[in-house]
Amino acid sequence: MSHPAPEPRKTLEPDVVAQWLARHPDFFVGREGLLQQLRVPHPEAQGATSLLERLVHDLRGRAEQSERRLEQLLDSARHNEAQYRRTRELVLSLLEAEDGDALGQALATQLGERFQTPALALWCPATLTDAEPRPPQPPRHVLDDHAARRLAALLDGRASRCTRLSPSDWKRLLPHAPAPAQAGSCALARLTLGEPMGYLVLASPDPEHFRASMDTLFTEYVGDVVARLLVRLAPPRHG
């Protein structure tokens, strides 16, 4: 007499077990001994460890990740606060300037000391300077056609940009600052206030100081402030 074949052993799919446990979070209530018996792979070494030890390990890892994220947020907040304070001191110093030359000097001093900008030039059209009692003093310069064409070419149709600055461009656009032997870098911004107001050039002999990938929002902001102050400080024209 033949015996019936044994039924195949049934196994539960892991996903089914996980879904069931998720729907019954109280399953282990009163079954604490079962928790202690469960063994899971150790996350950092061969072998197994208890479920409770694994949970403690995972919770500790999450806590360390949270601490790192919090420290990153605090570092970012400290950086933003320092940036705000430096920008505030810059703007207040510019507001105290009594004329265009003082504005240029304040701009050079503040950007050099607070923002590690080795050199800058402020190119203004003759319409803003022809009524002044004397020619502009560096870092201000009267915008001529040659400089205007070269600055427009470097901006390439943009309002602001970071780019490399060749030694020849440095000599032309920052004639008051010693030119480096090799190419440097610069941040450019077109000054406008209803009409063209000139250009602001921030430069460094370090070719990586102003990288093409850098955001130029700060340069544009400084340019907006400078453009308004140039108009306010320009002496009245008599005609």
Sequence and secondary structure as in RCSB ss.txt:
>XXXX:A:sequence
MSHPAPEPRKTLEPDVVAQWLARHPDFFVGREGLLQQLRVPHPEAQGATSLLERLVHDLRGRAEQSERRLEQLLD
SARHNEAQYRRTRELVLSLLEAEDGDALGQALATQLGERFQTPALALWCPATLTDAEPRPPQPPRHVLDDHAARR
LAALLDGRASRCTRLSPSDWKRLLPHAPAPAQAGSCALARLTLGEPMGYLVLASPDPEHFRASMDTLFTEYVGDV
VARLLVRLAPPRHG
>XXXX:A:secstr
             HHHHHHHHHH TTTTTT HHHHHH EEE SSSSSEEEHHHHHHHHHHHHHHHHHHHHHHHHH
HHHHHHHHHHHHHHHHHHHHT  SHHHHHHHHHHHHHHHH   EEEEEE HHHHTTSSS   TTEEE  HHHHHH
HHHHHTT SEEEEEE HHHHHHH TTS   SS EEEEEEEEESSSEEEEEEEEESSTTTS TTS  HHHHHHHHH
HHHHHHHHS     
